[in-house]
Amino acid sequence: MNDEERYQQGIKVRKEVLGGAHVNRSIENLNDFNSDFQNFISRYAWGEVWSRPGLPRHTRSLVTIAMLLAMGREDELRMHIRACFNNGVTKDELKELFLHCALYAGLPAANAAIHLAEDVFKDLGI
């Protein structure tokens, strides 16, 4: 697969996981400063890693959320909590993930993620 094919695959997967509106906003806001970075994200994060057959997207979503929770990356965490439902993750699975993360990433990080998730649930009407 060449870079353009990887980019197109990445855009496809990125839209399926994050939603078309989110990805389209990123594309619409391309400029000389961020275009190389956005291209890199689409090609490698989404066209290469998220497209691999070794893990289902459901699992990738849970792993991604756990890592973002542990690193305290709230903006990305919020985005991936919203997106996880596109990959079949349930609220109950998120609850269990946050409890599990509390053991390994710390109670304050898990507590913050729970509050953030509750905000996302309100935004999504669930």
N, C-alpha and C positions, 0 to 999 in steps of 0.2 A: 504494500500500500504506500503510495507517495504522500507527500505532505498535504496536498490539496484534498485527496481522498480521506486522509486521516482527519483533516479539518472538518469536512462535510459530515463524516461519521460522528465526530465530536459534537457538532451543532445539533445533529439529530438526537443523540443520547442526552445531551444537555437539556434540550427542550422537553424530552420525555420525562426526565427526572425533575428538573426545576420548574418546568412550565414555560410555554412559549412566550408569555408576556414578559417574564423576567429576562429571558435570553434576548428577546427582541429589544428590550431597553438597553441592554449591554451593547448590542450591535448598533443601535441608533446613536449611542453616545460615544462611538469610536472617534478618536482624534490622534494627532501625531504622537502624543505622549503615551496613551494607553493601548493603541492598536496592537503593538507587538505582544504585549502582555496578554490581551484578550485572545489573540491568535494562539499563543502558547497554551493558555488554559484549555481552549477548545481542542487543540490537537493532542496534547499530552494527558491532561487530567481526564477529559471526556472521550476523546478519540482513541486513546491508547489504554489507559488504566480502567476507567469505568466500562469500557467496551470488551474487556477480557472475559472469557467464559468461565474462569475459575471460581468465581463467587457470584451468587445471584445478587441482583440489585437490592433486594430486601436486606441481605447481610451487609452489603457495602454501606447502605444507609445507616444501619445500627453502628457499624464500626466507625464511620465518619462522625456520627453524633457523639460517640463516646470519646473520640480523640479531641474533638472541638470543645467538648465539656471540660476535659482534662486540661486543655491549654487556655481555657477562658476566652475563647474567640467568639464573643456574643453575636456579632453580625452574621458570621458564617453559620454559627449554631442555629440562629433563628431561621436562616434560609433553608438549612438542611432539615430542621424539624418540620417546616412547612412542606418540604419536598418529600419527606419520607412516606407520606400517605400515598403518593404516586407510585411507590414501590411496594405497597401492601403492608407497611408497618402499621400496627394498631396503637391506640392510646395505652392499652394494657402492657404492650411490649415496651413502650417508652418508659412507663412507670417502673417496670422491672429493670430496664437498662439504667435508669437513674439511681435506683437503689443499689445496683451492682457497682456502678461508678462511684457511689459514695464511699464504698470500701477501698477502692484503689486510687481514686482521684481526689477524694476529700469531701467531707460534708458540705463545706461552703460552696464548692463548685457545683455539686449536685443540687443543692438548695437553689442556687441561682438559676440553674437550668430548668428546674421544675417551675419556678416563677415565670421564666421566659416562655416555656412551653404553654403554660396557662394563658399567657397573652396571645400566643399564636392560635390556641384553640378558640379564644374569643374572636380573633380576627377572621378565622375560618368558619365560625358558627358551629363548632362541634363541642 
